[in-house]
Amino acid sequence: MARQSTHTTSPAPSQKPKPRDPVASGERDAAQNRAASHNYFLLDKFEAGVALRGTEVKSIREGKANLKDAYGLLKDGEAFLLNAHIGPYSHGNALNHDSLRTRKLLLHQTEIEKLTGQTQLKGFTLIPTRLYFRNGRVKCELAVAKGKQDWDKRETEKRREADREARAAIAHSKGKYAR
């Protein structure tokens, strides 16, 4: 006959999984080009993969990417990302990547043909607007852009300020009559 135990065990304390980094999980952009919408009219947007080395991906996860002076280039039926700064990986060794190297963009041939047609017009260029993760892969959002003149920038700022004031007035009037 089996012995019955009077000892009861309590369940193991449930361990919450460590939350993932918001950049790595794709909840937050790894890098944004904030100056792009100020300096350019952004027209069509495309999502492109980026051919990277291992230390570059780890560095982007750490938030060391900068798209401020970056631009896209179409050459021989391929797309490239130039002047995108990805800082060296903190735990890298002598084989760490070059921070300003030219990186290949991964696009379908039809997308490359469409981009070629749009950027051949005078004044249009390719500008990367953000870097982000999707399903563990680094993606770059490219926009076909046309440069703004100084008066365009002032007009945009005036319009933005007027919208902000209108929203504030509406919020103020809703708060006033809600009682």
Secondary structure, DSSP 8 states (H G I E B T S, - for coil): ---------------------TTTTTSS-SEE-HHHHHHEEEEEEEEEEE---HHHHHHHHTT-EE-TT-EEEEETTEEEEES-EE---TT--TT---TT--EEEE--HHHHHHHHHHHTSTTEEEEEEEEEEETTEEEEEEEEEEE--HHHHHHHHHHHHHHHHHHHHHHHHHHHH--
